[in-house]
């Protein structure tokens, strides 16, 4: 019997998969939750007219498009695959690229459809900074948890 994932004849090797570990999946889920919450926070920080007028159709379309393009960017830039034990500058650059892609797609489509009625010009900046900051913070927490949960490395005490 030949298993093509290992190239060895007669031995069984499990197929190589690219599934996230438990720690990575927690960070991925936190990233998705943050992608869902950050548009609301950006609108609130920008004192958006759509919130004060309670224009929920524009608010939900903005948040849905923002979330959808963020998830597409996470998958396109394979952010779930770049989680390593040590947090690196390459991961930060990947996050920034994905956030920039998501922001450009969101605001390009929203400007084409609605001319961003009721959304201040500062909201894209707030949203990008919130989304990138939240994703980087989740990665830092994941790296700290993997290294020992904040314990003193020499004595082992919390």
N, C-alpha and C positions, 0 to 999 in steps of 0.2 A: 504494500500500500504506500502510495506516495502522497505526501502532503506538500503542496507547492509553497506554503508559507514558510516552511523551514528548509526545503530542498533536500531533506534527508529521507532516504527510502527505508521503510520498515518501522520508523518511530513515529509516534503521534505527537504532534506539537499543536497546541491550540492556535487557531487562526489569529493573526495579528489584527487587533481592532484598535480603534482610535477613540475609545470611550473615556470620558472623564472620570477621574477617581471621585470618591465621596467629597473630599475637600474642594476639588475643582468644581464639582457640580453645585456645591453650596455657593461658591463664588459666582458661578454662571447664573444661578437663580437670583442672587442678590443683584447682579448686573441687570437682569431683566426687570426686576421689581423697581430698581432705580431708574431704568429707562422709562418705566410707566409713570413714576412719580415726578421726575424732573421737569416735564413740560408744565405741570400745574404749578410747581414752585417758581419756574421762570416767569410764568404769567403773573403770579402773585408779586414777585420781586419787581417786575417791570410796571406794576400798577396798570395792568391792561384794561382797556375799555370794555373788552368782551366779558370780563369778570364783574365789573361794576354795573353793566347793563344786563347782566345775567343772560347773555346770549349763549346758551348752552350748546346750540348746534355748531357754532363756530369754535367754541372751546373743545367740544368732543372731537370735531374733525381735525383740529390742530393737534390735540393730544394723540389721537389714533394714528395720524400720519407720522407724527414724531416717533411714536413707539414702533410703528411698523418699519420705518426706515432705519431706526437704531438697531433693531433685531436683524434686519437684512445686512447692515454694515458689520455687526458682530460676526455673522456667519461668513460674509464675504471676506473679511479680514482675518478670519479664523482665530478670534480672540480666545475661544475656549481651548484651543490647542497650544497656546503660547504660555500657559501657566507653568512656571517652573518652580523649583524649590527656592531659588534665590531670585528675588525681584530685580529686574534689570532695566537699563535705559531703553533697550530694544522693545520691551513690553510697553513702556510709556509711549514710545513713538508709534507702536501699533495701535494703541488706544487713541492717541491723538488723531491718527489718520482715519480711523473708523468713525470717530466723532465728527471730524470735519466732513467726511463723506455723507454721513447721516444728516448733518445740518444743511449742507448744500442741496441735497436731494429734497429735504423737507421744505425748505424755504423757496427753492426753485418752483416746486409744484404748487405750494400755497400762494406764491406771488402770481403765478399764471392763472390759478383758479379764482382767487378772491382778492388779489392785490393787497393782501395782509390787512384787511379792514379790521380795525380794533386791536391790532397787535402792534405794540411799540417797536421801534427799530432796535432797541436794546435787548429785546427778548431773545433773539438768536445768540447773542453774546452770553447772556446769562445762562441760557439752556446749554450751550456748548461747554461752558466752564463747570456748571453743575454736573453734567453728565460725565465729563472727563474726570473731574475731581472725585465723584462717587465711585467710578470704576477703578481709579488708581487707589483710592482708600480701601476698597474691597480686596484688591490684590495685596496691599500692604498687610491687611489683617490676615489674609490667607498665608502669607509668608511668615508672619510672626507666629501663627498657630503651628505651622509646620516645623519651626525651629525650636519649639519647646514651650509655647504658650506663655511667654513673658517671664519665665523663670531665670534666675541667676545661673548662668552657665557654669560657673566655678563651684558654687556650693550646692546648687540644686534646690534652693529655697525660693518660694514665690516672692 
